[in-house]
Amino acid sequence: MIITLRNGAAKKDADAVIKKIKSLGYAPHVSRGVDKTIIGMIGERAEKHREAFEAMDVVDHISEIEKPYKLASREFKKENTVIKIDGVEIGANKIVIIAGPCALEKKDIVVEIAHLIKACGAKGIRGGAFKPRTSPYAFQGLGETGLKLLVEAKKATGLITVTEVMNVNQIDAVVKYADIIQIGARNIQNYDLLKAVGKTRKPALLKRGMATTVKELLLSAEYIMSGGNHKVILCERGIRTFEDATRFTLDLNAVPVLKKLSHLPVFVDPSHGIGIREHVGSMAKAAVAAGADGLLIEVHPKPEEALSDGPQSLLPEQFEKLMLEIKLVAKAVGRQI
């Protein structure tokens, strides 16, 4: 249930509510808005303690959250969540573009891409050090060596960094080297992994699974948030349908739906959603028009030599042109990049 405190509630009074929640064996989740402070008391049969909190003078009112995802819902927090990383605000008015190779390769290539995308206006670089691949014979990533390449790219450009974690044993390394932990589509319902990421305080970018509903995506976000990590970014990256003209069907319906149901930032990954270089730009612009807070775009100077997903990676000149076009779309919908 949601406990809303009176305007101007003193810290000691808020602390008293938090202490009472803990004494009853529940974990308090605090959200401080512009005007209101609300405290989520999430757990089985929390509502049976409602009267005890209604009797506290600092409490303005108490309400129930109808959605199965509690902390991720608009009912818990009306304002958009804004995640701040090294001066970059994710979820604010500016649309954040994060680009880079699918897989981290050689240092000179990674640093070259970092300089290129920054010059075009990107705020972050992405790249996989641990790669979940359909085939066991495909390139699986460089591991910790790849993570160190991300660090080199950040040193050279100041870009924030994003990389994927595949299992619990990789979390410590990714937390050490990267700014954002990515949880890929194949791990969207790996609940042990989600709970472990929830114990960190690193922002997590959660990709929708290829057969995952919006509700299931939000429930996976709830696993992370229930562990205390509220810095979650939702990402639409295409779902599997009967259509085989593209790699997946990029479900842009999900963007406005997620923005209505949840306060969390929403990204779109048109590169994986389409899987065809020629169409990535069109869907990137459509995602901005639909209300996305950010984009993940794959870029490579020599996609024919890329160790992963070369056919969907934009060439440098294509990325530069797309960024100019995205600025126009963003301006048309009252936003910036």
N, C-alpha and C positions, 0 to 999 in steps of 0.2 A: 504494500500500500504506500501511498504518497502522503507525507506529512509536510504541509506548507506552513511556514512560520510567518508571523506577523511582520509587516514592513518595519525595518529598523531594529530587528531583534538583536539583542546584545550577544556577543560571542559566548559569554558564560551560559546564557539561556539555551543557545543552540547546542553547546557542549553537553548541557544537561539532558537534552533529548537524545543526543548521540550515545551518551553513557547509558541511558535507560534501554535503548535498542540493543546495545551490546550485552547488557545484563540479562536480557531475555534470550540470548543466544543467536541473535541475528546480526548480519553485517550491514551497517549503515552506508548508504551511498549518497553523498552530498553534492548538490548542484546549486551553485550560487549565480542567479541571474541578475539582471540590472535592477529589478525591483524586489524580487522575491528570492528567498532561500528555501529550497525544498530538500527533504531528506527521504530517500527511498528506503523502506524497510521491506526487503525482498526475501521471501522464503515461504515455506509451506505453513499455511494457517496463520499468517501474520495478522490477518484481520481480526482474530479473536482478542487481540490486545488493543483494539481501536479505542475503547472507552478510556483506557488508562492514559492515552496520549491526548485525547480530547479534553481531559481535565487539566492539562497543563496550560497556563496562561499564555505562554509564548506561541502556542499552536493556533493558527488562524483557521485551518480546516484540514480535513483528511479525505482523501479520495482513493478509490480502487483503480488499478490499471487493468483494463479489460483485455489488452493484447497479451498473448503468451510471452512475447519478448517485452520485458518490463523496462530495463534501463535504456534500451535502444529506441524506445518509443517517444513520440511527441508528447504523450501524456506525462512522461517523466520530466521532459525538458522541452519547453516551447521554443527557446532560442536555438539557432543553428550552432552546433559545436564547431569551434575554430581551433585547429591544432597548429601550434607555433613551433617551428624547427629552424633554428639559426636565421631568424629574420623572415622566414617564409611562412605565410599564413595559409593554411589549407582549410577551406570551408568559408572563407570570407568572400568579398566581392570579386577579388582578382582570381582568375582561373589559372591554376597551376599546371604547367606542362612538364612532364617528366619523360625523358627520352633516353635512348641508348640501345646497345646491342641486346639481343635475346640472351646470349651467353657471353660471359667475360672470357676474353681470349688473351692476346698479347698486350703488354703494357703500352706500347706506342699506339696501338689501335684504340684502346680504351681512352687514353688521354687525348688523342686526336678527336675522337667523337665528343668527349666532354667539352673541349674548346669550341667545337663546331656548334653544338646545340646551345651552349651558353650564349654565343654570339647572336644566335637567332631568338633568344628570349626564354629559353627553357630554364627552370629553376632547380631541376634535379636530374640525376642520371640513374638509370636502372640497368641491371644486368644480373644474370643468374650465375652463381658459383656452384650451386647444387641444382641439377636439372632433372626433374621428373620426366622421363621420356616413355613413350608408348612402347618402343622397341628396346630390349635390353642391350642391343648392339650399338645404339645411337650414343653420341657424345653425352656424358653424364655430368660434365662440369669440372672445373679446376679445384673445387673445394676451397680450403683456406687460402691457397695461393690466389684464387680469383677474388676473394674478399679483400686481400691486400691491394689488388689492382684498383678496387673501388676507392680505397683510402688515397691512393696516388692521384686518382682523378679528382678527388675532393681537394687535396692539397694544391693541385694545379689550378683549379677553377673556383672552388668554394661552393660547388653544387651540392645539394643534399643528396643522399644516396639511398637506394632501395634495392633489396635483394631478397630472394626467397629462402625460406626455411622449410625443410621437408619432414624432419622428425625432431623429437624432443632433444636428442643428443647434439643437434646442430645449433640450438638456440643460443648458448653462451657465446659461440664464435660470431654469430650474426649480430648479436647485441653489442659485442665488442667493436665490430668494424663498421656497421651500417647505421644509418639514421632511422630507417623504416624497415620493419620486418614484413615481408610479403608472405602471405599464406595463399598458395596456389589453388586453382580450381579442383585439383585432385585431392586436396586435403581439407576441403571446406567442411567436411563432417568427420574429421579426425579429432575427436573430442579431447583426447589426451593432449594433443598438440595445442589445441585452442586454450585449454585450461592452463597449460604451461606458459603460453604467451601472455595469458591474463595475469600471471604473477610478475611479469616484467612491467616496466613503465615506458617501454619503447612504443612509439606509434606503430600500429599494425594495419597493413593494407590487405583487406580480405576479399579475395576474388570469388565471384559467384561460380558455382559448379556448373558443368555443362548440362546437368539435368536437375538443377536445384531451383525451387520456387523462391519467390521474393520472401515469403514467410520463413522458409528454411534458411535463407541467407541471413535474415535478421536474428533468427534463433542462434545461428553460429556466432554472430557478433555478440549476442547475449552471453555466450560461454566465456568469451574474452573479458567482457565488461564485468561479469559477476565475480571475476577474480581480482577486480580492482583497477584494471587498465581500461580507462574510458576513451583512450585515444585510438579510435577505430575508424578506418576509411573503408567504405564499401566500394566495390568495383564490379561493374558489369563488363563481361568479356565474351559474351556470346553463349548461346545455349544450343543444344543439339535438337534439331527438328527433322522433318522428312526432307527438307531442302538440301540439295547437294551441290548447288551452283557456287556456293562459298564454303569456307571451312566450317563456320558455324553460322547461326542466325543471331546477329547483334540485336539484342532486345532493348531498344531505346525506350520502349514503354516503361521499362523498369525505373528509368531516371526520375520522371515526375512522380511516379508512385512511391518510390523510396523517399523522395524529398518530402512528401506529404506524411508518410507513416513514421519517419525517423528524423532525428535532429543531426544525424551523422553525415559527414561529407560524402559525396558520391563521385567516383571517378568512372571513366569509361576507357576500355582498352580496345580500340578499333583494329589494331594490328592482329591480335589473336581472334577477334570476333569475325573478321572478314577473311584474313589469311591470304589476301591477294593485294599486292602493292598498289595496283591501279585504283582500287576502291577505298583504300585506307583514308585518304584525305577527305573524300565526300562524307564518310561516316564520322570522322573527327569533327567536321564542321556541324553536322547534324546533332552530334552529342552536345556541343556547346549551345546550340539553339534550344535543345531539350532541357537544359538547365544543369548540366554536369559542372561540378566544381573543379575538375581536373581531367587530364588525359594522360594515358601511357601510350607512347608511340615508339616503335622500334626503328632505329636508324643505323645504317652501316655504310661506310665508304666503299666497301667492296662486298656486296651481298652474295656474290657468287662464291666468295671464299669464307663466308660466315659458317661457323660450326653448328649453328642452329637457326632455323626459321629465316633463311636468307630471302625466300620469295616474298615475304611480307614486309621486309625492312625497306624503308624509304632511303633513297639516295640523298646525299647532303643537299643538293640543289632542290630536290622535291620537298624536303623538310623546310628549307628556308622559305620557299614559295608558300607552303601550307601555313606557316606561322603568320605570314602577312595576311593571308585570307582569314585565319582564325581571329585575328585582331578585329577585322571588319565585322565578323559575325558577333563577336563578343560585344562590340560597341552597339550593335543593333539591338541587343537584348539587355543593354544597360550594365554591362560588365567590362572588365579589362583583363589583359594578361601581362 
